Amino acid sequence: ASRSARLLADRLRTDTMTDSVGFIGLGIMGEGMAKCLLKSGRKLVVWNRSAGKCAALSADHPGAVTAVDSPSAVLAACDLVYCMLSTPDAVKAVYEMEGGVLAGVRAGTKLVDCATLAAEDMVRLEKQVTERGGRFLEAPVSGSKGPAASGQLIFLTAGDEPLFEEIKGTDLEAMGKASFFFGAPGKGARMKLVVNMVMGTMMASLGEGLALCGAAGMDCEQLLKVLDLGVMSNGMFRLKGPKMVQSDHAPNFPLQHAQKDMRLAGELGAQLGLGLPVAAATNAAMLAAREQGLSDEDFSSVYEAQKKTKP
């Protein structure tokens, strides 16, 4: 590291370590999570692949946010660092790039990774971090943009249990409404894939129901009212259903990420010798929607492809 970088790290560690943590990744999820930490009184040292997000957060919270020029600089400045990156490829790139996360891991590093990955990816990250002297907690979350912004996420953790106990009543409480610990590295990732598989199949089921209702000349808004009065009533249908009827798919959980999770769940089933035909059908429906240019829209946009599906 350059002398100026070392001086910055020393200053940050001296001035703010009592209440400062690192945050890497200020996208759809990370931005809301970081703001929840700021509301709780934390100061942040941040890095994002597009620097504009860091500048905006710093401008909105003067004196509480310090933007640095690399992931390793975040780790140099803070013992405790949260990562929230969007895809397995993004995680690998940010960890292994020059000046990346792994370059900054040292004895005393406590790294909490909130990405949704395959279990074997989380196990690899845990090994890479611990063999460099750091500690690692996988902490994927259940929840999308809204819960991230309002501190209502559900943390599904595994790995370093003492680290989980250290942060569950402070930072995890600031960012979430519940947190669970599942054991050895990889188990948090597996639980997250199960949760997102169920959510994805529910969305595809609702989309197909709306498509059939509309094709049959029935009122889709009345269908949503009927569903909400019975045992199938749930928060996702109440939130997404009316927007789907209006073709409003502003992204809270982009389709490309939902489809990635369906693929990973299918791969996990295959590894375990378990067929997942409903998940496979949902994955195919999401792929069809992505082929229609809907990857960046909300995962509810699977409905737009379902309306056009031929027998």
Secondary structure, DSSP 8 states (H G I E B T S, - for coil): --HHHHHHHHHHHHHHTTTEEEEE--STTHHHHHHHHHHTT-EEEEE-SSHHHHHHHHHHSTTTEEE-SSHHHHHHH-SEEEE--SSHHHHHHHHHSTT-HHHH--TT-EEEE-----HHHHHHHHHHHHTTT-EEEE--EE--HHHHHHT-EEEEEEE-HHHHHHHTTTHHHHHEEEEEE-SSTTHHHHHHHHHHHHHHHHHHHHHHHHHHHHHTT--HHHHHHHHHHSTT--HHHHHHHHHHHTT----SSBHHHHHHHHHHHHHHHHHTT---HHHHHHHHHHHHHHHTT-TTSBGGGHHHHHTT---
